[in-house]
């Protein structure tokens, strides 16, 4: 069915756009909601921060963290790359601080929005982020954050993208968007919810870290640093046996890690004796009208190993790589070099989802799924997977090489402790995400209806 809207010449917006998608009906409706809900603009209450750290002209004098667009998952900014020199920073980056709000301006990443709830080290962000800082003390950054993730703003931005090679929204146009006139009571409620979500999110990271630390201490890997050699030799017979002649495969550090696993007091065994490597043999195109939820690498939050988003598709439009049908307690691990750390434990919510063939799909047989997750995320399996990567155009782990991967045999008592910590971590992560959804929904109700109904909604869901 055709979608169209009729716009008078006098109604053309200040962005000087004539493209029909710029005036999509969904965008027009959302703009009217905003204009009826307030009078101030984003630029009236927040600065568009343009402070830049240029590594070509400035020396890094303290440790910093560089964040890219992919470091925002479900509105939480986490991870980043630690840097200690200007050379490690790479290109120019924006400087941001605690209580700033970040939003990506690129088309595929419009939902990469985050309120900064932490204050440590020098924080640098990709220049594709718009950094917003409080100007009006009566308009909270937490309120701005919840506003930016609302469906109204997301609708407007989705249909305000311009450009061909790297489509993005115009910053001046964005800064002129109308802000709702929220009361102090409403803002305080939203602020409390957002800050609580951040605290719970940080708790989830700490719980997962405890699980990982417990595993590494049990295996003697806690402070272990393998010796990566610059030069080394390998026997020709070893090359023939492995069918490999690339230097990386014979890096002594990999063998050092494997030997340490084999010396574990509880013993060791081959990975495939304890998990099923599920074959990617499900064909969604046989069910053309059925709706599926599809998971790719970008949908994984590898900080604690969870799925943070899914893509809704019909069977007939499923890509050829969507051949994995996931079940609860499966652990999916990327097989592609450069993203091996992208892995997740499938929970009840994502049972029945499809996943890309770019993942391995491990189904635990006699090992707790949470333990398998932590093993897969640590040096124990990551190093063995990295060693086995091969290929030229796309370097990946061949499925045949999985038969050589070994794992330690952890006692049930240790497994239970690790599993409990991971479960608590994932529950906390889920709760944090739910809180942000509450803040988002409250803003949408206030915009589309009124503040009283928004406050009633918050009261209802929190009791």
N, C-alpha and C positions, 0 to 999 in steps of 0.2 A: 504494500500500500504506500502511495506517495506521501511524503511529509513535506509541507511547504508553509511559508509564512509570507505575508504581504507587508512590506515596510515602505512608508512614505519617505521621500527624499529628505524631508525636514527631520525625520527620526533617525537618520544615519548617525551612528555613534562617533565620538571624537577620535576613535582609532583610525578613521578614514578607510574603512574596509568596505568593499563591495562584494566580497565572496559570500555566496548564499549561506554556507554553513555557519558563518559568523552571526547570522540572525536565525539560528535554529529555534523552533518553537519552545523547546525545553529550556533553552537559555533565556528567552524572553520572559517566560513565566517566572523563572528563578530571580531574574533581575527586578521584576515587579514586586515580588515578595520582599526583597531587600530594601527597595526604595520606600515601601510602605512601612518598614520596620524601623527606619532610622533616618538620620540626616547627616551625621558625620561620615567622613571617609577614612579609609585605612591610613592615608597619609596625614590626616589631622591628628591621629593618636599614636602613630608609630613612625620611627625613623626607618628609612631604607638604608641600612648600614653598608657602606662600600669600602670599609677599611681593608686594605690588601697587604698580604705579606708576599713580596716578590723575591724569591730565592736568588734571582740574578743580581739584585741590588742590595740585599740585606742578609746579614749573617744570623743564623739561628743561635741564640745564646742559652737556650734552655730546652729541655725535652718537650716535644709537642705531640699532638695526635692529629692526623689528617683524615677527614671523613669524606667519603664519596656518596653519591646518591644511593648506592646499594646498601649503605650502612644504616638506612632507615627501614625498619621492619615493623609493620602494624603501628606506625607512629612513634616508635621508640628508636632513638639514635644510640647505637651501641657499636663497639668494636673499633673500627678505624685502624690506621697504621701508625705505629709509634715512630717518631723521627727524632734524630739527634743532630742532624746537620742540614744545611740549606739544600745540599745536593739530593738528600732523601725526600725533601718536600716536592721536588720536581717542578711543576708549573706554578704560576701565581695562585694564591688561595685567599679566601675571605677569612677574616678573624672574627670570631664570635665568642659570646660569654654566656654565663648562667642567666636564665630567665629570658634569653632571646628566643624567637620563634623562627624556624627555618622552613621554607617551602621550595620544592623544585619547580623550575619553570619549563622543563622539557616535557614533551607530550607523553612518553611512556611512564613518566615518574611523577605525575601530578599529585598522586596520593602520598608522595614522600614528604610528609609534613611532620614536624616534631617540635615539641616544647622542650627546651634544654633545662633539665632538672638536676644537673650535676655541675660541680665547679672544681676541675682539676686540670693542671697543666695548661699549656697554650693550645687552644682549640682552633683548628683550621678547617675550612670547608671548601668544597668545589665551588667555583664561581658560577656554576649552574644553580646554586641555591640563592634564593632571595633571603637576606637576613633582616629580620624586623626587630626593633628594640623600642621598648616603651617610651613614649614621649608624654602622654597624658597619664598622670598617676591614677586617674579615676577609671582608666580602662585597662583591665588586667591582661597580661600576655597569655594567661591560661584561657581567658575568654576568646581572645583572638585565635588561639590554636584550635579550640572547639569549633569556632566559626569557619575556619579554613578547611576543616575536614567535613563540614556539613555538605549535604547533597546539593544545596543551592549554589554554594561557591564552586564546588567541583563541577557542576553542570555548566556554569558560566565559563570556567577556565577551559573545560574540555572543548567548548565551541568558540574559544577565542585564540586558538593556536594559529600562528602564521609561520610561513617558511616552508622549505621543501626538504633540504638535506637534514637539518636538525630543528624540527618545528618546536616553537616555544611561544609562551604568551608575552605580550608587551608589558614591561614593568610599570610604565606610567599609567597604562590602562588599568592594570591590576590595583595599583595604589589608589585609584579613584573609586574603587568599589565601595558601596555604602555599608557602613557598620551599623548593626542594630543598636537602638537606644535601650540597653539593658539597665535595670536598676542595680543598686549596690547589693541588694539581697540575692538577686539571681547570679550576679558575678561571683559573689563569695561562695555560693553553692558550687558553681562550676570550678572555681579555683580549688576548693577543697577536694573535689572529685579527681581533678587532673593531678594534683600533687600526691594524693593517695595512690593513684595508679602508678606514678613514678616510683614511689617508695616500695610498693609491692613488686614492681618490675625488678628493681635492684635486689630485693630479697630473693627473687627467683634466680637471679644470676649467682648470688652467694650460695644458695642451696646446691645449685648444679656444680659450682666450684668445689664445694665440700665433697660431693660424690666423686668428682674427678681426682681430687687430692687423696681421698681414701683409697682409690684404685691404684694410683701411682705409688703411694707409700707401701701398700701391700706388695707390690711387684718390685720395689726398690728403684723405681724410676723418678722419685720425687725431685731429686736434685741432679739427676743423671743427664749429662750432656755428651752425646756421641761425638767422636772426633772425626770431623769431615776433613779428609785429606785432599790436598791439591794435586799431589802426584801419588800414584800407586801402580802396582802391576797385577796382572791376572794371567793364569795359565791358559794356553791355547785350548787345552782340553776342556776347561771350564766354559770357554766361549762356545765351543762346539756343542757342549752338553746343554747350555742354556739357549742356543740358537740366537745369541746376542753378541754384538761386537762394540756396542756403544759404551763409553766410559762410565756413564752414570750408573748403569746396572751393577757395576763391580765396585762401587764406592764402599770402602771398608766400614763406614758408619752403619750401613744397613745390616751388614752381617753382625756387627757388634750388638745391635738391638735384638736381632733374632737369637743370638747366643744367650743374651741376658734373659729373654723369655723362656728359653729352654732350661735355664738353671733355676727357674722358679720352684720353690719347695713343694708346691701343690701339683707340679707336673704341667705338661702341655700336650696339645693335640692339634690335628689339622682342623681348620675352621669348618670345612664342609662336613666334618663328622658331627657337628653340633648345630648347624643351621642348614636349611634348604635354600639353595640358590634358585629362586622361582623363575621359571622361564617366561619371557614376555610374549605370550601366545593368545592374548585376548584381542578380539577384533571388534571394536565398537561400531564399525561401519555396517555390521550385520544387524544393527539395531538403529537404523537411520533417524527415527523420530524420538528416540529415547534421550533424555537429558543426562549428561554426565558432568562430573567435576574433575578437572584435569590439573595435575601438579607438574610444574617444571622447576628448574634450578632456582629461578628468581622467586619462587614461592616458599623457599625454605629459610627459616631463621636458624642458622647454625650455631648461634650463641649457646642455646640449650637443647638444640635438636628437635625443633617443632615445625609444623607446617603453619605458616602465618596467613596464607591466602590461597584461593583456588580460582580456576577459570571455568566458567560455565559454558559448555558446548553441547551441540547436538551430535548424535552418532555419525551423521552423514558428513559433518564438517570436521571430525576429529583428524588431527595430523597423523601421518604415517607412523610417527614415533610414539604415539599414545597407545602402547600395547601392554602396559602393566596394570592389572586389576589388583588394587591394594586391599589388604585385610588388617584388622586391628592387631597390633603388636608386631607387624612387619617393621623392619628397619631398612630404609632406603638410603643408599650411599652413592654419591656421584662417582662415575667411572672415568670422568674426564680430567686430565691433568690441568691443574690451575684452579679446579673447583672441587677437589677431593674432600674438602672439609664440609661441603654441602651435604648434610645428612639429616635424617629425622626419624623419630619413632612415630608410627601411625597410631593415632588414638581412635576412640570410638566414633568421634565426629567425622573422621575422614575415611572410615571403613567404606569400601566400595568406590573410592575415587580412582581415577586413572592416573598413571604416572608415565613419564617419558622413559624411553629405552636408554637414555643417558644415565640412568640409575641402575645399580645392582639392587635387587630386592631379596633381602635375607629374612627368612622365616625361622625363628628360633625353635629348636627341637628340645634341648635339655639345658638351655641357658636362659636366664631371665632377660626379657627384651631390653629392659633399662640398662642392664650390664653390657649387653651387646652394643647398645648405643654409645655408652661411654668408651668402651674398648675401641669402637670404630672412630671415635673423635680424637683419641689420644695418639701419641707416638706409636703405640702398640700396633695398630693397624694402618695408620696413616703412612708410616715409613715403609711398610711392606707394599702398600698399594702404589706409592710413589715410585718405588724401585721397579715395579713391573710395568709402568707406563711405556708404551711404544707407539710408533706411528710418526708420520711426517706432517701431513696437513692437519690432522686432529690426533693428538697424542692421548691415548686412553689405556685403561687396564683391560687386557684381553680376558674374557671370561675363563679361558683355559688355565690361566695363571693362578686362579683362586685356589686351585688344589694344593698349591705349595705354601699357602699362608697358614701360619700357626697362631694359636691363642693360648694363654695360660688357663689352667683349670682352677678356677677360684672356688673355695669352699662355700657351701650354702649360706653360712652365717654372714660372710662378707658380701655375697651377692644380695642378700636381703637388705643389708644396711645401705648399699649403693642404690638399690631399687627404690627404697623408701625415700631417700634424698632426691632422686630424680623425679619421683611422683609428686613430692611436695613442691619441687621447682616448677614443674609443668602446671600444677594446680594454681600456683601463685601467678604464673605467666597468663593463664586463662582468666583469672580474676582481674588482673591489671587491664587486660584487653577489654573485658566486659565493662569496667569502669569508664574507659574512654568512650565506649559506645553509648553509655548513659549520658555522658557530657555532650556528645555529638547529637544524640536524639533530643535532648532537652533544648539545645540551641535551635534545632529544626522546628520543634513545636512552638517555641517562642516566636520564631520568625513567621511561621505559617498561620499560627493562631494567636496566642497571647502568652505573656509571662506567667500568669496565674496557672494556666494548664501545664506549663513547663515545670513550675515548682511542684504542682500536684503530682506530676509524673515522677520527679526525683524522689519525693516523699514515698510514693507507692513502691518503687523498685528497691528502695533502701530499707523498707520495713518488712 
